[in-house]
Amino acid sequence: MRNIFAIAQKELKVYFASPIAYVIIGLFALLFGYFYSAILSFFLRQSLQVGQPGFGGPTTIIPNVNQHLIRPLMSTATTILLFVLPMVTMRSYSEEKRSGTIELLLTSPVSDWHIILGKFAGAMALYTMMLAVTFFHIGFLFLYGEPEWIPVAISYLGLLLLGGCVVSVGLLISSMTRNQAVSGMATFAVVLLLWVINLMADSTGPVTREVITYLNIIEHFEDFSRGVLDTKHIVYYLSFIAFGLFLTAKSVDSARWRS
């Protein structure tokens, strides 16, 4: 555990020793803030229209903050992550290979799993800081509105698990190349494929359609965005992360033997 913590700490220092962390967090905050303002403006206009005399009659339903504001905001956040998170992992192994420090890392008295889990923890720590920036926006909703906090917490849990899947894919691809740009673009392409894989489900049989739909990485986030905690989605995300890290371990082990 001490080795994992030391590697995670080293990864975080590398992120913040260069502009990478600041650019990533700033870009994420900028995009999230823009969509937060746009969705909030739409929600306020919708609420004002509902509040006008004679609008919709006596059965008019006042828009719910969780369903009509936070849920679309969290769904939009997943799209932002698709573009931003590959930049977090693209240098994890690629930079080590390019600079020649990968040999020192692989011959150090730590196991491959310590290295992988340390890098994963470091990337997830930076990702958690990215999500922490959004607390400022959500805090205003609690300050001036009355959203339910449990669905919000479940949505953030879903974002963490979804981010963990993207990070595990990024680590795997980064371990296969020494080029950061290739690593980032390949990670984006793989995650995008898992994002839209259900588009080909309509042209397949019922069993294949069910399998393809299950593999869709964003399909499992829908219940989280609604504030519904379903163990099958948690199992999917955790299994995805474990499988991604397992493949990364195999890739690193192969690199160790080649070196």
C-alpha positions, 0 to 999 in steps of 0.5 A, a space after each residue: 500500500 505504501 508503494 502505491 501511495 508513493 507512486 500516486 503521489 509522484 504522479 500527482 506531482 508530475 501533473 502539477 509540475 507541468 501545465 497539464 493539471 491546470 489546463 485539464 481542470 481549467 478546461 473542464 471547469 470552463 466547459 462545465 460552467 458553460 453548460 451549467 449556465 445554459 441548462 440553468 437559463 433554460 430551466 429558469 425560463 421553463 419555470 417562469 413560463 409554468 408560473 404564468 397565470 393560465 399556463 397549463 391549467 390547474 394540473 401544471 407540474 412545477 419543474 423538478 430541480 433534480 430531474 430537469 436541471 441536475 440530471 441533464 447537467 450530469 449527462 452533459 458532464 459525461 460528454 465533457 469527460 469523453 474529451 477531457 479524460 484521455 488527456 489525463 492518462 495519455 502521458 502515464 506510460 507514454 512519457 515514461 517510454 519517451 524519456 527512458 525512465 520506464 526501464 528504471 520504473 520496471 526494474 525498481 523493487 515494486 511489482 507491476 500491480 503497485 505501479 499500475 494501481 499507483 498510476 490509476 490512483 494518481 489519475 483518479 485523484 486528479 479526476 476527483 479534483 476536476 469533479 470537486 470544481 463542480 461542487 461550486 455550481 451544485 452548491 448554488 442550487 442547494 443555496 437557492 433551491 431545494 434539490 434532493 442530495 441523495 440523487 446528486 450523490 448517486 450521480 457523482 458516484 456514477 461519474 466517478 465509476 465512469 471516469 474510472 473506466 475511461 482511466 483504465 482504458 487510457 492506462 492500457 493504451 498508454 502502456 502500448 505506445 510512447 507517443 502521447 498524442 497517439 495514446 490520447 486519440 486512441 483512448 478517445 476513439 475506444 471510449 467513443 466506440 464503447 459510447 455509440 456501440 449500441 447504434 449497431 444493435 438494431 441490425 443484429 439479433 435479440 441476443 446480440 442486441 442485448 450483449 451490445 447494449 450491455 457493453 455500452 459504457 454510457 447506458 449504465 450511467 442513465 440510472 445514476 443520473 436519475 438518482 437510482 442506485 442499481 448494483 448491476 451497474 456498479 458491478 459492470 463499472 467495477 468489472 470494466 475497471 478491473 479488466 482494463 487494469 488486468 490488461 494493462 498489467 499484461 501489457 506492462 509485463 510484456 514490456 518488462 520482458 522485452 526490456 
